[in-house]
Amino acid sequence: EHQGLEPSTMEALDVLVRIPMAAGVDSLNVAAAGAIALYEIEYGVG
């Protein structure tokens, strides 16, 4: 997780989603990341 996805994995993706994080936050667990993604899908980005 610290270094992100492998380049070969990134090349196989149809869509790449990034979640910007505040300074000092190193990572999100999958439940938090999923909740953020679903919120943005439901209520719109930005």
C-alpha positions as CSV (number, residue, x, y, z in Angstrom):
1,E,0.0,0.0,0.0
2,H,2.7,2.4,0.8
3,Q,4.0,2.5,-2.7
4,G,0.7,2.2,-4.5
5,L,-0.3,-0.3,-7.2
6,E,2.2,-2.1,-9.4
7,P,2.6,-0.6,-12.8
8,S,1.3,-3.7,-14.5
9,T,-1.9,-3.4,-12.4
10,M,-2.3,0.2,-13.3
11,E,-2.0,-0.6,-17.0
12,A,-4.8,-3.1,-16.8
13,L,-7.3,-0.7,-15.2
14,D,-10.2,0.8,-17.2
15,V,-10.7,3.6,-14.6
16,L,-8.3,5.0,-11.9
17,V,-9.8,6.8,-9.0
18,R,-7.8,8.9,-6.6
19,I,-8.9,10.1,-3.2
20,P,-7.0,13.3,-2.1
21,M,-5.9,13.1,1.5
22,A,-5.1,15.8,4.1
23,A,-1.5,16.4,5.1
24,G,-0.3,13.9,7.6
25,V,-2.7,11.2,6.5
26,D,-0.8,8.3,5.0
27,S,-3.6,5.9,4.0
28,L,-7.2,5.0,4.3
29,N,-8.6,1.6,5.1
30,V,-10.8,-0.1,2.5
31,A,-14.0,0.7,4.5
32,A,-13.2,4.4,4.6
33,A,-12.1,4.5,1.0
34,G,-15.3,2.7,-0.1
35,A,-17.5,5.0,1.9
36,I,-15.9,8.0,0.3
37,A,-16.2,6.6,-3.2
38,L,-19.9,5.6,-2.7
39,Y,-20.7,9.0,-1.3
40,E,-19.2,10.7,-4.3
41,I,-21.1,8.4,-6.7
42,E,-24.4,9.1,-4.9
43,Y,-24.0,12.8,-4.3
44,G,-21.7,13.9,-7.1
45,V,-18.1,14.9,-7.2
46,G,-17.2,18.4,-6.0
